[in-house]
Structures are given as C-alpha cells and as structure tokens.
Amino acid sequence: MDFRKSINGLVAVVEQSLKLDAFAPALYAFGNRRRDKVKVLTWDRNGFWLHYKRLERDRFAWPRQGETTVRLTLEQLGWLLQGYDLGAMRGHTAFYVRRAS
C-alpha cells in the first residue's frame, strides 16, 4: 500500500477498497512492501488514531494469505508488532464442553 497516505487516505482505503466500516470498534493495520513499516488506524469516540511503527532492522512477518484482509485478535496484532511469525505459531485447539457433568 502507498505509505504516503495519512488518516483521510487510509479511511478511504478501509471504506472504499476494503468495504469495511472505518468507525467500527476495530484496528486496521497496513504494511508497506518492504515490510519494515506498519500503520494502524482506529476510531476512538471523537477522532481517529494513527499509530506508526518503523523498524530500524529486520522485517515484520506479515501473515501471508491469499486475501486482501486478514482478521487478527488483539493478541496476534501485538505479536506481529513484536516480530513474531504468526504463520509459525499455533495455539491449542479450542475445546467446547456442553455441560460439566
């Protein structure tokens, strides 16, 4: 994505290209081609926040899926920003119980 975009440009990408609600309670993360920069956009009650992180060395291990958008939990986004490769990480399988006894 074009990293010259600021808040208004990223809001337009979220709404027009991704067909998502920029005002939803969500974080929208964008990476550059070199994978050394990330911008995170979110709406907070009366205005947008734009967070920007640039790595001095290394690259982000961006999730590689065939889709334009990837849904991450807040925990996974934190891992991504810390440099973990989400594709290599696996948690325990969810186990749902209908009743205790």
Summary of the structure (lengths in Angstrom):
residues: 101
radius of gyration: 16.0
end to end distance: 52.6
largest distance: 58.1
contacts: 204
relative contact order: 0.14
helix: 23%
strand: 20%
